[in-house]
Amino acid sequence: MILAAFVWGSGHPAGKIILREITPQQLTLLSSMSCGIVLAIWLTLTKKTRSLSRIRGRALTLTLASGAIMFFLYPNLSFSALRLIPASANSILVATSTIFVAILAVLFLRERLRTFGYLGILVSFVGIALVIASTELGSLNVANLSVFGSILALLGAVASALYAIVGRRLAMFDAMCITLIGAAFGAALQGVLLGISGGFSGLFGASLETYGQIAYWGVFSGLAYVAYYYCLARMEATRVSSFIFLSPLFASLLSSVALGEQLTAPFLTGLALTLGGIWVTQRGQTT
């Protein structure tokens, strides 16, 4: 989950750069396609394609639903928000998905958190807020935030939480197969939408650097989703989602390296609070 959080965190600064040349919808299509292609090759090489036939009936319906959520709805919302608000602000708003997961897990999965666990979520959120606020370019200044962009980011957080809940229902199936079908379905939905709206214009005019970053995001985000499903099969949804709090930390660290932002004392304090909050959240998990 730490590796998955790193990949997802890197998507915020990388996405900000990619979106200078293509649209959020185009990025959604290319990243979903890249993920699907890589997973298809991997399953073929490892001779696990037969596992795809096990996913049928209700399981297939849930798999397609998860694909529509995480490879179509979520990236459209998140990438659209990324165009309107700073990358670090987007990362912290998306990280609120953990709060939504905790609520949905109680409602639909009969999972519970002790007060101790909810305190951990609160501490982590305060830590992330401190980290983002301490970064000059990512300052959570109301004047720098687009209200509409912030709403899109929060809706993306809700979509991510729904993905965690649906994914928990698919824990008994092969994670790569689930992710492959989901990515293919998400890419198909996005392709249809772009075809209807004429959104393919300019897609093939981007620079090689942009395509390289798209390839990175498509491949490694797909592997991160596989890791996410793997963990969901072995841990409670709320506990797994608590690691998402690391994503904005990695986003800020990578922005610091790429953009020259300073790692100040408030930043390091926020780092300690977030890691401590994740530990507290795990300790407060019950079933």
N, C-alpha and C positions, 0 to 999 in steps of 0.2 A: 504493500500500500504506500510505503514511502517512495518507492520508485514511480508508482503510478501518479502520486501527487506531484513529483518533480516534473514529469512529462506534462501533466495538465497545467502546472504553473508556468512552464516555458511557453505554453500556447498563447498566453496573454501578450507578452512583448513581441513574440514572433507574429502573432495574428495582427497586431497593430501595424507592423511593417507590411505584411502581405496585403492588407486591406487598402493600402495606398494605390494598388494597381488593379485589384479585382473587387467584385462585390461580395458581401457576406453570403449570398445565395450560391455564387460560383465557388467560393471557398468551401462551403458545406458539401457541394457535389464532389469536388476534387478530393477532399480529405476522406469522405466516406468511400469513394471509389478506390483510393489508394489503400485504405485499410482492408477493404474486401479482397482486393487483388493479392495482397501480401498473405493474408490468411488462407486464401484458396490455394496458393502455391505451397504454403507450409503444410496444409492438410494433405495435399497430393503427395508431397515428398515423404511425409510420415505415414502415408497410407491409412489415414483416419477418415477418409471421405465417407466410409460406410456409416459412420456415427451420425451423419446428417439424416439418414433415413429414420432414425429413432425419434426425431423431432417431428411429430405430427399431431393432428387433432388439436386439443386444447393447448398443448405445449407449443405447437406451431403458431397458434393465434397469439399467445403471450409473447413469443419470440418476435413476431412481426410488430406487436405493440411496442416492445422494448426498442426495436429498431426505429420505429416512427418517432419515439420519444427522444432517444439519445443520438441518433444519426440524422435526424431531420429537424424536429422541433427545437431541441436544446441548442445545437450549433447555430441555427437561424437566429434565435433569440440572443445568444451570447455574442456572436459575431456582429450582429446589428448594434448591440449595446456598445461593443468595443469601438465602433466607429464614432460613437457620440460621447463617450466618457473616457477618462484616463484608464490605462491598462490595469494599474494597481487598484483603482476604485472598482473596476469591473470584477477583479479577482476577489475582493472582499465581499461584494454583494452576492456573487455566485457561491461563495463559501457558506453563506447562510443556509444552503441546502441541508446541512447537517441538522439544523433546527427543525426544518420541515420533515426530514427523515424520522427524527425522534417522535414527532407528533403522529406521522402516518404509521410508523411501526407500532405505536401503542394502539391505534385505531384498527389496523388491519392484520398485524402479525402477532398481536398479543404479547409483544415485548414490553418490558418495563425498565425504567431508570429510577434508581433511588435519587433522593434529593442531592446526594453527593455527586451523582452523574450529571444532573442538570447544572450543578454548580461548576463542574468541569467545562461544560459547553459555554457557560457565561464567561468563565475566566479566559478560555481560548479566544472567544470573540473579542473581549477587551484587549487581549494581546495582539490580535491581528489589527484591530483598529489603531492601536498605538504604533505598530510597525508602519502601516500605511500613512498615518498622519505625520510620521517622522521623516518620510521621504519627500523631498522638496517637489519633485515632479508629480508625485502621487498624492499630494495633500488633499485631504477630504474637505476641501473648501466648498461650501454650498454654491458659491459663484462659479466654480469650475465644473459643476456637475449638471448634466442635462437631465431634467426630471423624467422625460420620456425614456432616455437611455437607462436611467436607474431602474425604472419600472420593467424594462425589457430584461435587465440583468437579474432582477428578483424573480421574474417569471421563469427565466432560465434555471434559477435555483430550485424552483418548484418542480420543473421538468426533471432535473437531475435527481431530486428526491423520489419522484415517481418511478424513475428507472431503477433505483435501489430496491424499491418495494416489489416491482415486477420481477426483477432479477432474482430476488430471494425465492420466488416461486419456481425458478428454473434451475435451482442449485444442483439438482441431480443429473443434469445433462452436461455434455462436454462444453467447456467455456468457449473454446475457439469456434466450435460449430454454431453456438448461439450468437457469438459476435459476428461471424461471417454472414449469417442469414440476416441479422439486424442491420449490418452495414450495407449489404446489397439492397435491402428493402428501403432503407433511408436514402441511398443514392438514387434508386428508381423514382421515389417520390419527388426528390429534388429535381431530377432530370425532366420529369413530366411538367413540373411547375415552371422550370426555366423554358421548356419548349413552348408552353402555352403563352408565357409572358414575353417571349423573345429575349430572354436574359442571357443568351449565349454570346451576345455581342461583346467583343473585347476580351473574351476569355483566353484567346491564344496570342494575345499581344503583350503579355507580361514578360519581365526579364527572367533570365536563367536563375538568378539568385532567388527570385520569388518562387519559381517552380521548385527549386531545391528545398526551400523552407516548407512548401506545401507537401512535398514528398516526405520530409522529416515528420511533419505533424500527422500526416495520414498514416504512416507506418507505425510510429511509436505511440500515437494515441490509441490505435487499434490494439497494440500489445498491452497498453495500460488498461483498456476495457477488459481484456482477457484476465489480467491479474485481478481486476476488480471482481469479476465473476468467481474466480478461484477463491478469493477471500470470502465472498458472500456465502459460499458453500461450506465454509468452516468457521465463520464468526457471525455474530448478530449484526443485523443491518445498521443499527445505531453505532455499534463499535467500529465497523468498517468505515462508515461515513465520517467518523470523527477525524480520520486521517486527512480528509479533504481540507481541514484547517491548515495543513502544511502547504497547500497549493499556492495561496497568496504570499506565503513567506518565500517560497522559491521564486515566484514571480518578481517580488521585490529585489531579491538577491541578484537575479539575472539582469534586471533593469539597472541595478547598481553597477554591474560589470559592464554592461553595454552602453549605459548612458552617463556613467560617472557619478551616480548618486552616492551620498555619504552614508556609511553605516554608523549612525550616531548612537549615543547611550540610550535614548528612548527606543531606537530600533532593536538593540540587543535586549533591552528589558522586555519588549514585546515578544521577541523570540522565546525568551525563557518562559513567559506567561503562556504562550501558545502550546509549547511542548509540555509544560506542566499540566495545562488544561486537558490535553489529549490523554495523559496518564490518568488524571482524575476521572475523566469520562469512562475510560475502560474499567476502572475500579468500581464505578457506580452502576455497571450493567447488571441486570438480572434477567431471567427468562421466565 
